[in-house]
């Protein structure tokens, strides 16, 4: 089905497993911090939660290696 629909199952280049590390990290955090804590009644609830978590992850979630609270502050942190 996926091949016929033109969907690529891999998120990395051939032979470059490190390409997948950022998305694997994101999904690991999402599952631990959101998905496994809830029971979704509908697919739409799941989609809304994923969208909400992406917004939270990109703007508010503590980014430990950077030592800053909001990843949106990255530019001011670097300058």
Secondary structure as GFF3:
##gff-version 3
##sequence-region A 1 79
A	DSSP	alpha_helix	2	5	.	.	.	ID=ss1
A	DSSP	three_ten_helix	17	20	.	.	.	ID=ss2
A	DSSP	alpha_helix	21	33	.	.	.	ID=ss3
A	DSSP	three_ten_helix	35	37	.	.	.	ID=ss4
A	DSSP	alpha_helix	43	59	.	.	.	ID=ss5
A	DSSP	three_ten_helix	64	66	.	.	.	ID=ss6
A	DSSP	three_ten_helix	71	73	.	.	.	ID=ss7
A	DSSP	alpha_helix	74	78	.	.	.	ID=ss8
###
